[in-house]
Amino acid sequence: MTDKIALKSISPVTHDTHRYVFERPDGLEFEPGQATHMALDQEGWREEDRPFTFTSLPGDPDLEFVIKSYPHHDGVTERLPNLSPGDQVLIEPPAGAITDQGAGVFLAAGAGVTPFIAILRRRAREGALSGCSLIFSNKSEKDIILREEWDRMAELETHFVLTDEKAAGMHHGKIDRDYLKDHIEDLNRMFYICGPQGFVDDMRDALKELGAEDDNIVTEDGW
């Protein structure tokens, strides 16, 4: 069943990422980490749906999405920042394999952090962040989505990694097997991975080489 929902507000998160708040349709249920397929309710765009993760919590009165735009792709994410309050989008029933399966290490690259936002927010609200760490890779410091929010989560262990620039207190380079070996002491825990396909493959392979169990590695279906 497709729901039509109206935009309530839009605000910047980073230079190319925005927070979108929509009205919530009656009866919509989802788990933190899950996503919906969204399409613009505009001529020529209703069939151009894309997956976006709910960043609001299941009990929140509104729906929130944190979405990075790719202005050179001439697609949905390029057009989303041009929406105004009252404009409508179409969403499909929630789905997705990334859900909270226990405290662990959350490995994200760029917009791949979005499935972890609601999971970590709920854990923070419930005082259940002990044993959780976020290893978050971006090109530059300005690309880090919700950095201030992560920093406010006192029990969350955070590691910010930058591939294209150097910044104080942040690792410069890529997350690889050696990095994981140096930063993860206990491999008998849950690992959540989200980002570009190459990142997911590399992280999964590195963790398995280090001794992590395949059943403890959570990715999106088919990744």
N, C-alpha and C positions, 0 to 999 in steps of 0.2 A: 504494500500500500504506500502510495506517495503522499507526503504531506507538503502543503504550501505554507511557508512561514515568512513573516515580515521582519525586516531588519529594524532593530531598535536603536543601535548605536554602533559606531566604528571609531577606533582610536589607535594610534601608533604604538607599537611595542619596540621595534627597532626601525632602522632606516628603510627596510623592505618587508617588514612583517607587521600585521595589524591584528587587533582584537575585534572580533565581530560578535555582537550580542543580538540574538534573535528571540522572538516570542517562542514559547514552548508549546507544541501541540498536546492536547489531552491524550493520555494513555501512552506516551512515549517512554520506553524503559531501555536503559543501556547500562553496561558495566564500564567503570573507568578503564580507559585504554581503547575502547571500541570506537568505530568510525561510522560515518554515513556517506553515501554517494550524494553529492550536491550538484545541482544544475541551476543556472540562472533562468528565471522565469521571463525570458526575453525571446523575441522572434529569432530563430536560427540557433539558439543556444540551449533549448530545453532537452536536447538529446546529448549534449556535451557535458555529461556528469563526471565528477572527479571525487576521489575519496578524501575526506577530511575528518580529523579526529575531534570528538567532543572533548573540550577542555574544561567545561563545567562539570559539576558533580551530579550524580543521579537525583539528588534531592533538591537541587537548585531550581528556582522558579523560572529562570531563563536558560536558553542554550547559548553557550559560548564556544567560539572557535578561534584559535590562534593560527593564522595562515600566512605563510611567506609568499610573496608575489615574485613572479618571474617575468619581468616586463618585455623580454625579448622573445618570449614563446608565443605571443599573440593568442593567448588562451584564457581559460577561466580565471586563473590567479591574477592575470594582468587587469581584468575587468572588475574584479571584486572591490578594489579600493575606490572605484568610481561610484559604487552604490550609495544611495542616500536613505536615511530612515524612512520606512514605509515601503521600500522596494522589496520584492519577494524573490525567494528561491525555492527550489523543490528539493526535498530530501527523501531518501529511501530508508527502509528499516535498518536499524543498527546492526553491525556485524564486525567481525575481526577476532583474530586469535590472541592478540596481546591484551591480557587481563592480569590482574594482580594474583600471582600464584605464590606469594611469600616474599619476605624481605630478601634483597639481593643487590646485584650490581646492574645498573642501568647504563648501557652503552649507546650513545646517540651521536649522530652526525647531522649538523644543520637542522632542518625542519623535522628530522627524524625524532627529535625530542618530544614532539607533540603527543604521542600516545602515553608518555610518561607523566605529563603534566597533571592529569586528573588522578592518576594512581598515587603520585607523591603528595598531591594536595590532600587527598583523603587520608593518607597515612599521617600527614602533618596534623590534620584536624583531630585525628584520633590518638595522637601521641604515639604513633607506631613507626617512627622513622629509624629507630635503632636497628643497625645492621644493614642499612641502605646506603648505597653510594652512587653518585652520578658521575660518569666519565663522559664529557661532552666536547666533541670536536667541532671547530668552526674555522673558517678561513682567517678571520680577524676578530679582534675584541668587540668591534661594533656589531658583529653578527650574532653575538650570544643572546639567545632568546630568553627573556625573563631572568636575567642574571641576578637582579636584586632580590627577586622572590626566592631563588635558590639560596642566596646568601643568608636570607632571613630564617631558613629552616636549619636551626642550630644543630639538630641531630643528624642532618644529612651530610655525609662526607662528599665534598665536591672536588672534581679535578677538571679544570678547563684546559683544553689543548688547542693550540692555534697552528694551522699549517702554513699560513702565508705571511705571518708577521711575528715579531717578538714582543712580549709584554711582560712586565714584572709579575712574578708569581705564577706564571703559566708556562706549561711545557710547549716548546716550539718543535713541531714535526708532526709525524703521523702516529696514530695509535697502532702499534704492531705487537707481535708476540713478546718482544723484549719489554715493551712498555707494560703490557699486562702482567708479565712475570714480576716486574718490579713493584707494581701497585696493587696486586691482588694476592693476599696471603692465603686465603681459604677458598679452595676451588670446589668445596662441597657445599655449594649454595646455588641460588637461582641467578641466572643471567638473562637479561632482557636486551635485545639488540634491535635498533631501528635506524634506518638511514638509506642512502643509495644502495642498490643491490651489491655493488662491489664491496662496500663497507661491511654489509651484513655477512657476506661470504667470508671475507678476511677475518672478521671477529670470530665467527663460528669456528673456522678452521684453527685459528690460533688458540682459542679456548680448549678445543678438543685435543690439540697437541700438548697443551699444558696439563691435561688430565681431567677437564670438566666433563661431566656426564651429558650425553646428548639429550636425555630427558629433562635436564635442568636448564636447557637453553630455549628461551622463548623468542620466536620471531613471528612475523605475519605469515599466514598460510601461503605456501608456495615460494617463500624466500629462504 
